[in-house]
Structures are given as structure tokens and as C-alpha cells.
């Protein structure tokens, strides 16, 4: 399944004024890297929000969210947010701003070099 271009365009619009934003194909969609750190992704018809471990539990209490798992392991600090709950600009901005706020404190992953 392809990712939601409409949702990706909404993210692009919000991030347009930030310096150092790069798009990468990841997680069956597109990820927006801010300052070389994963900030937010559009995967299928969901946002993958990097909110950090401090807001993780609070984020999961919101409607339309679910945990991110990788190889059966819960990725604390990352939540999927359904496209249906970010229809309004206010709700959409809430999630994007949480990702941008955490990005300042997030650590960049170590670069992987090909042999």
C-alpha cells in the first residue's frame, strides 16, 4: 500500500519553514528528517510521530494512537496516529508540534556505512 500523499503534503507544508529538512523513504512511506534526526513519518495512512519517552504514555491515551513495534519490541517514544484523528488543523498541528519539540532533544542515529 502506498502512503497518503495528502498527509505527506500537510507535513511538508508545516515543515517548510524549518532549516535542514530532508525526506527519506522509510517505514513503508516517507520520513521527514530534521537536523539529521527522524522527526515524523507518513506510513500508509498514518503519522508515525516521534514524541519521545516522556510523552509516550500520554500520547497513547489519545484517540487513534497505537504503539510502534519493531521485531516484536515496543519502540518507546514512537506512536502511530490514525489519519482520521488529524483531519482538523488543530489536531494535526498538535502532533506535528510534539514531534518538532522533541526533535531538539532527540539523538541522531549513527550513520551506517556500506562495505
The 8 nearest C-alpha neighbors of each residue, nearest first, counted from 0:
[[1, 43, 2, 27, 44, 28, 3, 42],
 [2, 0, 43, 3, 28, 27, 42, 44],
 [1, 3, 43, 28, 42, 44, 4, 41],
 [2, 4, 44, 6, 5, 43, 7, 1],
 [3, 5, 7, 6, 8, 2, 1, 41],
 [6, 4, 8, 3, 7, 9, 10, 2],
 [5, 7, 9, 3, 8, 4, 10, 41],
 [6, 8, 4, 10, 9, 5, 41, 11],
 [9, 7, 11, 5, 10, 6, 4, 12],
 [8, 10, 6, 12, 7, 11, 5, 13],
 [9, 11, 7, 13, 12, 8, 14, 6],
 [12, 10, 8, 14, 9, 13, 15, 7],
 [11, 13, 9, 15, 10, 14, 8, 16],
 [12, 14, 10, 11, 15, 9, 16, 95],
 [15, 13, 11, 17, 12, 16, 10, 20],
 [16, 14, 12, 13, 17, 11, 20, 18],
 [17, 15, 14, 18, 13, 12, 20, 11],
 [18, 16, 14, 15, 19, 20, 33, 13],
 [19, 17, 20, 16, 33, 34, 15, 14],
 [18, 20, 34, 33, 21, 17, 35, 32],
 [21, 19, 33, 32, 18, 31, 34, 17],
 [22, 20, 32, 31, 19, 23, 33, 35],
 [21, 23, 31, 30, 32, 29, 20, 24],
 [24, 22, 30, 29, 25, 31, 21, 32],
 [23, 25, 29, 28, 30, 22, 26, 27],
 [24, 26, 28, 29, 27, 30, 23, 40],
 [27, 25, 28, 42, 29, 24, 30, 40],
 [28, 26, 42, 25, 43, 2, 29, 24],
 [27, 29, 42, 2, 26, 25, 41, 24],
 [28, 30, 24, 41, 25, 23, 40, 22],
 [31, 29, 40, 23, 22, 39, 25, 24],
 [30, 32, 22, 39, 21, 38, 40, 37],
 [31, 33, 37, 36, 21, 35, 38, 20],
 [32, 34, 20, 36, 35, 19, 38, 37],
 [33, 35, 19, 36, 32, 20, 18, 102],
 [36, 34, 33, 32, 107, 37, 19, 21],
 [37, 35, 107, 32, 33, 34, 38, 106],
 [36, 38, 32, 31, 39, 33, 30, 35],
 [37, 39, 32, 98, 31, 49, 102, 33],
 [40, 38, 48, 31, 47, 30, 49, 37],
 [41, 39, 30, 47, 29, 46, 31, 42],
 [40, 42, 46, 29, 28, 45, 7, 47],
 [41, 43, 28, 45, 2, 27, 44, 26],
 [42, 44, 2, 45, 1, 3, 28, 0],
 [45, 43, 3, 82, 2, 42, 81, 41],
 [46, 44, 81, 82, 42, 80, 43, 41],
 [45, 47, 41, 80, 79, 40, 48, 42],
 [48, 46, 79, 40, 78, 39, 41, 80],
 [47, 49, 39, 78, 77, 50, 46, 98],
 [48, 50, 77, 98, 51, 38, 76, 39],
 [49, 51, 98, 76, 101, 48, 97, 77],
 [52, 50, 76, 53, 49, 54, 101, 55],
 [51, 53, 76, 55, 54, 75, 50, 56],
 [52, 54, 51, 55, 76, 56, 50, 57],
 [55, 53, 57, 52, 56, 51, 58, 50],
 [54, 56, 76, 52, 58, 57, 53, 51],
 [57, 55, 59, 58, 54, 60, 53, 52],
 [58, 56, 54, 60, 59, 55, 61, 53],
 [59, 57, 55, 60, 56, 61, 54, 78],
 [58, 60, 56, 61, 57, 64, 65, 55],
 [59, 61, 57, 58, 62, 56, 64, 63],
 [62, 60, 59, 58, 64, 63, 57, 80],
 [63, 61, 64, 60, 84, 59, 80, 81],
 [62, 64, 81, 80, 84, 61, 65, 83],
 [65, 63, 80, 79, 59, 62, 61, 81],
 [64, 66, 79, 78, 59, 67, 80, 63],
 [67, 65, 78, 79, 68, 73, 77, 64],
 [66, 68, 74, 78, 77, 73, 79, 65],
 [67, 69, 73, 72, 74, 71, 66, 70],
 [68, 70, 72, 71, 73, 67, 74, 66],
 [71, 69, 72, 68, 73, 74, 67, 66],
 [70, 72, 69, 68, 73, 74, 67, 66],
 [71, 73, 68, 69, 70, 74, 67, 75],
 [74, 72, 68, 75, 67, 69, 66, 71],
 [73, 75, 67, 68, 77, 76, 72, 69],
 [76, 74, 77, 52, 73, 55, 51, 67],
 [75, 77, 51, 52, 55, 50, 49, 74],
 [76, 78, 49, 48, 75, 67, 74, 50],
 [79, 77, 66, 48, 67, 65, 47, 80],
 [78, 80, 47, 65, 64, 46, 48, 66],
 [81, 79, 64, 46, 45, 63, 78, 47],
 [80, 82, 45, 63, 83, 84, 64, 46],
 [81, 83, 45, 85, 84, 44, 80, 86],
 [84, 82, 81, 85, 86, 63, 80, 45],
 [85, 83, 82, 86, 81, 63, 90, 62],
 [86, 84, 91, 90, 82, 87, 83, 88],
 [85, 87, 84, 83, 88, 91, 82, 90],
 [88, 86, 89, 90, 85, 91, 84, 92],
 [87, 89, 91, 90, 92, 86, 85, 93],
 [88, 90, 92, 87, 91, 93, 85, 86],
 [91, 89, 85, 93, 87, 92, 88, 94],
 [90, 92, 85, 88, 93, 89, 94, 87],
 [91, 93, 95, 89, 94, 90, 96, 88],
 [94, 92, 90, 96, 91, 95, 89, 97],
 [95, 93, 97, 96, 92, 91, 98, 90],
 [94, 96, 92, 98, 97, 93, 99, 91],
 [95, 97, 99, 98, 93, 94, 92, 100],
 [98, 96, 94, 100, 95, 99, 50, 101],
 [99, 97, 50, 95, 101, 96, 49, 100],
 [98, 100, 96, 102, 101, 97, 95, 38],
 [101, 99, 97, 98, 102, 96, 103, 104],
 [102, 100, 98, 103, 104, 99, 50, 51],
 [101, 103, 105, 99, 104, 100, 38, 98],
 [102, 104, 101, 105, 100, 99, 106, 34],
 [105, 103, 102, 101, 106, 100, 51, 107],
 [106, 104, 102, 103, 101, 107, 36, 51],
 [105, 107, 108, 104, 36, 102, 103, 109],
 [106, 108, 36, 35, 109, 105, 37, 34],
 [109, 107, 110, 106, 36, 35, 37, 111],
 [108, 110, 111, 107, 106, 112, 36, 35],
 [111, 109, 108, 112, 107, 113, 35, 36],
 [112, 110, 109, 113, 108, 114, 107, 35],
 [111, 113, 110, 114, 109, 108, 107, 35],
 [112, 114, 111, 110, 109, 108, 23, 25],
 [113, 112, 111, 110, 109, 108, 23, 25]]
